Amino acid sequence: MADGPSVLVPLVPEYPVDGIDYELVVSFAGEDRAHARALATALSRRGCRVFLDESESSRIIGKELSPFLRAIFRDRSLYCVAFISAAYAEKPWTMLEWKAALERADRDQGEYL
């Protein structure tokens, strides 16, 4: 028996979709990185394409961060998971990600967050 809970990841039949780079983006405050990393690792091992800042550093370096992150969280992913915590509400980058994710959810009127 494996340690810890199992995570089931439904396969998205339409993936890859034009303009979509990730099946899931993860938004979190630095204080919650361990939880975000655990989720991203579990899903990646099951074949899910996950955006987590530290695993995509080569794509981030040299970019103007605000528009890059806004595009990832608003336009370039199928789903978003946010680790909401007291620290989350205090960080400017998480607020940028959250606003972009809300714009996406409002625009598409479907399951995203």
Accessible surface in RSA format (square Angstrom, percent):
REM  Atomic radii and reference values for relative SASA: ProtOr
REM  Chains: A
REM  Algorithm: Lee & Richards
REM  Probe-radius: 1.40
REM  Slices: 20
REM RES _ NUM      All-atoms   Total-Side   Main-Chain    Non-polar    All polar
REM                ABS   REL    ABS   REL    ABS   REL    ABS   REL    ABS   REL
RES MET A   1   239.19 123.9 152.16 100.7  87.03 207.2 129.07 109.7 110.12 145.9
RES ALA A   2    86.35  79.4  59.51  91.8  26.84  61.1  69.81  98.3  16.54  43.8
RES ASP A   3   148.07 103.7 117.74 117.2  30.33  71.7  42.92 101.0 105.15 104.9
RES GLY A   4    56.93  70.2   0.00   N/A  56.93  70.2  30.18  82.8  26.75  59.9
RES PRO A   5   129.20  94.2 100.80  91.9  28.40 103.3 112.68  93.0  16.52 102.7
RES SER A   6    94.58  79.9  65.62  87.6  28.96  66.7  30.78  65.5  63.80  89.4
RES VAL A   7    45.91  30.2  41.01  37.1   4.90  11.8  44.01  38.2   1.90   5.2
RES LEU A   8   162.97  90.8 140.78 100.7  22.19  55.8 142.11  99.8  20.86  56.1
RES VAL A   9    37.27  24.5  14.85  13.4  22.42  54.0  16.01  13.9  21.26  57.7
RES PRO A  10   108.62  79.2  94.01  85.7  14.60  53.1 105.79  87.3   2.82  17.5
RES LEU A  11   151.67  84.5 132.21  94.6  19.46  48.9 132.29  92.9  19.37  52.1
RES VAL A  12    27.80  18.3  18.31  16.6   9.49  22.9  19.36  16.8   8.43  22.9
RES PRO A  13   119.10  86.8  80.94  73.8  38.16 138.7  93.46  77.2  25.64 159.4
RES GLU A  14   115.16  66.1  97.10  73.5  18.06  43.0  60.54 117.1  54.62  44.6
RES TYR A  15    58.27  27.2  38.95  22.2  19.32  50.3  31.60  23.7  26.67  32.9
RES PRO A  16   114.67  83.6  96.27  87.8  18.40  66.9  96.38  79.6  18.30 113.7
RES VAL A  17    53.64  35.3  45.52  41.2   8.12  19.6  50.19  43.6   3.45   9.4
RES ASP A  18   146.24 102.4 121.89 121.3  24.34  57.6  42.62 100.3 103.62 103.3
RES GLY A  19    38.58  47.6   0.00   N/A  38.58  47.6  24.49  67.2  14.09  31.5
RES ILE A  20    26.22  14.9  14.87  11.1  11.35  27.3  14.87  10.7  11.35  30.8
RES ASP A  21    29.05  20.4  25.75  25.6   3.30   7.8   5.31  12.5  23.74  23.7
RES TYR A  22     0.00   0.0   0.00   0.0   0.00   0.0   0.00   0.0   0.00   0.0
RES GLU A  23    16.60   9.5  16.07  12.2   0.54   1.3   3.83   7.4  12.78  10.4
RES LEU A  24    13.17   7.3  13.17   9.4   0.00   0.0  13.17   9.2   0.00   0.0
RES VAL A  25     0.00   0.0   0.00   0.0   0.00   0.0   0.00   0.0   0.00   0.0
RES VAL A  26     3.75   2.5   0.00   0.0   3.75   9.0   0.00   0.0   3.75  10.2
RES SER A  27     1.09   0.9   0.97   1.3   0.12   0.3   1.09   2.3   0.00   0.0
RES PHE A  28    19.26   9.6   8.33   5.2  10.94  28.5   8.33   5.0  10.94  31.3
RES ALA A  29     1.00   0.9   0.00   0.0   1.00   2.3   1.00   1.4   0.00   0.0
RES GLY A  30    47.67  58.8   0.00   N/A  47.67  58.8  27.56  75.6  20.11  45.0
RES GLU A  31   115.51  66.3  77.64  58.7  37.87  90.2  61.69 119.3  53.82  43.9
RES ASP A  32    22.66  15.9  22.56  22.5   0.09   0.2   2.40   5.6  20.26  20.2
RES ARG A  33    66.02  27.7  65.73  33.5   0.29   0.7  25.38  34.7  40.64  24.6
RES ALA A  34    70.11  64.5  60.34  93.1   9.77  22.2  61.80  87.0   8.32  22.0
RES HIS A  35   115.04  62.9 109.91  76.4   5.14  13.1  60.55  62.4  54.50  63.4
RES ALA A  36     0.00   0.0   0.00   0.0   0.00   0.0   0.00   0.0   0.00   0.0
RES ARG A  37   102.98  43.2 102.98  52.5   0.00   0.0  41.44  56.6  61.54  37.3
RES ALA A  38    63.40  58.3  50.48  77.9  12.92  29.4  59.05  83.2   4.35  11.5
RES LEU A  39    40.02  22.3  34.81  24.9   5.22  13.1  39.30  27.6   0.72   1.9
RES ALA A  40     6.62   6.1   6.40   9.9   0.21   0.5   6.62   9.3   0.00   0.0
RES THR A  41    50.22  35.7  45.81  46.4   4.41  10.5  33.58  45.1  16.64  25.1
RES ALA A  42    21.35  19.6  19.26  29.7   2.09   4.8  21.03  29.6   0.32   0.8
RES LEU A  43    15.12   8.4  15.12  10.8   0.00   0.0  15.12  10.6   0.00   0.0
RES SER A  44    57.88  48.9  41.71  55.7  16.17  37.3  28.85  61.4  29.03  40.7
RES ARG A  45   194.21  81.5 154.83  78.9  39.39  93.8  58.24  79.6 135.97  82.4
RES ARG A  46   113.48  47.6  87.81  44.8  25.67  61.1  38.50  52.6  74.98  45.4
RES GLY A  47    65.01  80.2   0.00   N/A  65.01  80.2  37.51 102.9  27.50  61.6
RES CYS A  48    13.37  10.1   5.79   6.5   7.58  17.8   2.26   5.7  11.10  12.0
RES ARG A  49   106.91  44.9 102.31  52.2   4.61  11.0  37.43  51.1  69.49  42.1
RES VAL A  50    11.55   7.6   1.15   1.0  10.40  25.1   1.15   1.0  10.40  28.2
RES PHE A  51     2.23   1.1   2.23   1.4   0.00   0.0   2.23   1.3   0.00   0.0
RES LEU A  52     5.66   3.2   5.66   4.0   0.00   0.0   5.66   4.0   0.00   0.0
RES ASP A  53    50.80  35.6  47.89  47.7   2.91   6.9  21.61  50.9  29.19  29.1
RES GLU A  54    71.72  41.2  47.41  35.9  24.30  57.9  38.09  73.7  33.63  27.5
RES SER A  55    75.17  63.5  39.91  53.3  35.27  81.2  46.80  99.7  28.37  39.7
RES GLU A  56    21.16  12.1  20.53  15.5   0.63   1.5   0.75   1.5  20.40  16.7
RES SER A  57    55.71  47.1  54.39  72.6   1.33   3.1  26.86  57.2  28.86  40.4
RES SER A  58   100.36  84.8  73.73  98.4  26.63  61.4  52.21 111.2  48.15  67.5
RES ARG A  59    81.89  34.4  75.26  38.4   6.63  15.8  38.31  52.4  43.58  26.4
RES ILE A  60    29.97  17.1  28.53  21.3   1.45   3.5  28.53  20.5   1.45   3.9
RES ILE A  61   137.64  78.3 117.37  87.4  20.27  48.9 123.03  88.6  14.61  39.6
RES GLY A  62    84.10 103.7   0.00   N/A  84.10 103.7  41.17 113.0  42.93  96.1
RES LYS A  63   108.24  52.8  86.49  53.1  21.75  51.8  35.04  31.5  73.20  78.0
RES GLU A  64   135.69  77.9 116.57  88.2  19.12  45.5  48.58  94.0  87.11  71.1
RES LEU A  65    55.99  31.2  51.33  36.7   4.66  11.7  51.33  36.0   4.66  12.5
RES SER A  66    36.57  30.9  35.33  47.1   1.25   2.9  14.30  30.4  22.28  31.2
RES PRO A  67    62.12  45.3  55.92  51.0   6.19  22.5  57.72  47.7   4.40  27.3
RES PHE A  68    23.66  11.8  16.38  10.1   7.29  19.0  22.85  13.9   0.81   2.3
RES LEU A  69     9.07   5.1   9.07   6.5   0.00   0.0   9.07   6.4   0.00   0.0
RES ARG A  70    83.74  35.2  83.74  42.7   0.00   0.0  16.74  22.9  67.00  40.6
RES ALA A  71    31.16  28.6  31.04  47.9   0.12   0.3  31.04  43.7   0.12   0.3
RES ILE A  72     3.30   1.9   3.30   2.5   0.00   0.0   3.30   2.4   0.00   0.0
RES PHE A  73     0.54   0.3   0.54   0.3   0.00   0.0   0.54   0.3   0.00   0.0
RES ARG A  74    68.43  28.7  68.43  34.9   0.00   0.0  11.86  16.2  56.57  34.3
RES ASP A  75    47.12  33.0  37.18  37.0   9.94  23.5  21.49  50.6  25.63  25.6
RES ARG A  76    81.40  34.2  81.40  41.5   0.00   0.0  16.19  22.1  65.21  39.5
RES SER A  77     0.00   0.0   0.00   0.0   0.00   0.0   0.00   0.0   0.00   0.0
RES LEU A  78    28.14  15.7  24.03  17.2   4.11  10.3  24.04  16.9   4.10  11.0
RES TYR A  79    90.79  42.4  90.79  51.7   0.00   0.0  49.02  36.8  41.77  51.5
RES CYS A  80     4.50   3.4   0.68   0.8   3.82   9.0   0.00   0.0   4.50   4.8
RES VAL A  81    54.32  35.7  51.01  46.2   3.31   8.0  54.32  47.2   0.00   0.0
RES ALA A  82    24.62  22.6   2.97   4.6  21.65  49.2   2.97   4.2  21.65  57.3
RES PHE A  83    51.54  25.8  46.84  29.0   4.70  12.2  51.54  31.2   0.00   0.0
RES ILE A  84   112.02  63.7  81.03  60.4  30.99  74.7  81.03  58.3  30.99  84.1
RES SER A  85    37.72  31.9  22.63  30.2  15.08  34.7  35.12  74.8   2.60   3.6
RES ALA A  86    86.53  79.6  64.87 100.1  21.66  49.3  76.29 107.4  10.24  27.1
RES ALA A  87    18.47  17.0  13.89  21.4   4.58  10.4  15.83  22.3   2.64   7.0
RES TYR A  88     3.53   1.6   3.53   2.0   0.00   0.0   3.45   2.6   0.08   0.1
RES ALA A  89    69.49  63.9  50.97  78.7  18.52  42.1  51.02  71.8  18.47  48.9
RES GLU A  90   137.55  79.0 105.44  79.8  32.11  76.5  43.07  83.3  94.48  77.1
RES LYS A  91    67.55  33.0  66.93  41.1   0.62   1.5  29.65  26.7  37.91  40.4
RES PRO A  92   104.22  76.0  90.12  82.2  14.09  51.2  98.01  80.9   6.21  38.6
RES TRP A  93   112.86  45.3 112.86  54.6   0.00   0.0  87.45  46.6  25.41  41.2
RES THR A  94     4.64   3.3   4.64   4.7   0.00   0.0   4.64   6.2   0.00   0.0
RES MET A  95    53.95  27.9  53.95  35.7   0.00   0.0  29.44  25.0  24.50  32.5
RES LEU A  96    28.13  15.7  20.96  15.0   7.16  18.0  26.07  18.3   2.06   5.5
RES GLU A  97    20.05  11.5  19.88  15.0   0.17   0.4   0.08   0.2  19.97  16.3
RES TRP A  98    72.04  28.9  71.46  34.6   0.58   1.4  55.44  29.6  16.60  26.9
RES LYS A  99   130.73  63.8 128.87  79.1   1.86   4.4  76.01  68.4  54.72  58.3
RES ALA A 100     1.14   1.1   0.22   0.3   0.92   2.1   0.67   0.9   0.48   1.3
RES ALA A 101     0.68   0.6   0.68   1.0   0.00   0.0   0.68   1.0   0.00   0.0
RES LEU A 102    75.93  42.3  73.27  52.4   2.66   6.7  73.60  51.7   2.34   6.3
RES GLU A 103    83.42  47.9  74.93  56.7   8.49  20.2  41.93  81.1  41.49  33.9
RES ARG A 104    20.71   8.7  20.69  10.5   0.02   0.1   1.14   1.6  19.57  11.9
RES ALA A 105    24.52  22.5  19.81  30.6   4.71  10.7  20.28  28.6   4.25  11.2
RES ASP A 106   101.55  71.1  90.98  90.6  10.57  25.0  23.25  54.7  78.30  78.1
RES ARG A 107   131.25  55.1  99.28  50.6  31.98  76.1  74.75 102.2  56.51  34.2
RES ASP A 108    70.24  49.2  43.82  43.6  26.43  62.5  25.08  59.0  45.16  45.0
RES GLN A 109   140.42  78.5 104.79  76.6  35.64  84.9  54.39 115.8  86.03  65.3
RES GLY A 110    46.75  57.7   0.00   N/A  46.75  57.7  33.68  92.4  13.07  29.3
RES GLU A 111   158.81  91.2 136.11 103.0  22.71  54.1  58.61 113.4 100.21  81.8
RES TYR A 112     7.72   3.6   3.51   2.0   4.20  10.9   4.13   3.1   3.58   4.4
RES LEU A 113    88.37  49.2  28.94  20.7  59.43 149.4  49.26  34.6  39.11 105.2
END  Absolute sums over single chains surface
CHAIN  1 A     7071.8       5516.4       1555.4       4102.5       2969.3
END  Absolute sums over all chains
TOTAL          7071.8       5516.4       1555.4       4102.5       2969.3
